[in-house]
Amino acid sequence: MHNISIAAASTVVEADLASARLGQRFGRLDASSQLALLAVASLGIDFNEHPRDRIGICLATSAGSLSTDVNFWNGRNGVGGPSPTLFAYTLPSAAVGEVAIHFRLTGPNLCFVGDDKIILPEAADLLRRGEADACVCIYCEVVTADCGKIISAPPAATASALFLKNGEGIRTLREFDRDMKALCALISQTKSAG
């Protein structure tokens, strides 16, 4: 039986992006990729503790790349047409790629569109099956005002991240642990109180 634990947790919001310094490319990324990258950086993990080809990435995004798709589509009437730079981010998995590139993680990766309940079981499965030694789990909620009108959802711009690994951590992952946002909030409260 594998003892899978949470080694770190973080949550970032849109306001955190203003002070983020994560390389020259960071300003070109779409909001989901920026938030995902910042959430992973905020974990404070030394990725050198595991072979980078043994660290997986599991990401779920509430609305996929729809906010970026809407921005790209709206650019069709602008001078020069839609942005070719923005086009690269019209796939929900773009944020997975940016995290993998920035942190040089070459293990397995998965991308889901929907809520955050699928990420932790899938990541734990990667560890139990021996496909990875650790996994970065990310949940992004990015809904721009324009996108929100289309899907009848309130604007949002947040990301949560957890780092799962085999062995000891700050909390053992339990079978019923599914809600990443709640786990990140719980771990943050525990760290603040301690």
C-alpha positions, 0 to 999 in steps of 0.5 A: 500500500502506498502512503501518498501525502500532500507535501505542499499547497498553495492558492493564488488569485488574479491580484497576485499576478501583478507582483509575479516574476517568473521569467520573460515569457510570463507576461505573454501567457494567458491568465490560466497559464499565468495562474497555474504557473504562479500556483506551482511556484508558490508551492516552494517545492524543490523539484530536484528531490525527484527525477523530473521525468518522474514528476507528473502534472494533473490539471483541471480547469473549470471552463477549459480555455473558453476565456482565452478562446473568447478573447481570441475570437473578439480579436478578429475585428481588431487591427491585424486580426486575432493574435497569433500569440494568443492562439497558442493558448486556445487549448485547455492543456496549454497551462500544463505545457507551460508548467512542464516547460518552466519547471522542466517536468517531463513525467506524465500529464493529464488535463481535465475540463470541469471541477476539481474532484477528479484531479486528486484520484487521478494523480494518486492513481499515477503514483500507485501504478508507479507511473510517477513518484510525485505529482503537481495537481492544479485547479484553475478557475478563469472566467472573464466577464465576456466569457461569463456572459456566454456561460452564465457564470460569474467572473473568476481568476484563481488557481490552487495547487497541491504537490503529492508524493509517496512518503511523508508530507504535511498531510496524508492523502485520504481516499475521500479527499477530492476538493482541492480548494478546500484542502488548500484552504485547510492546509493554509489555515493549519500553517497560519495557526502553527 
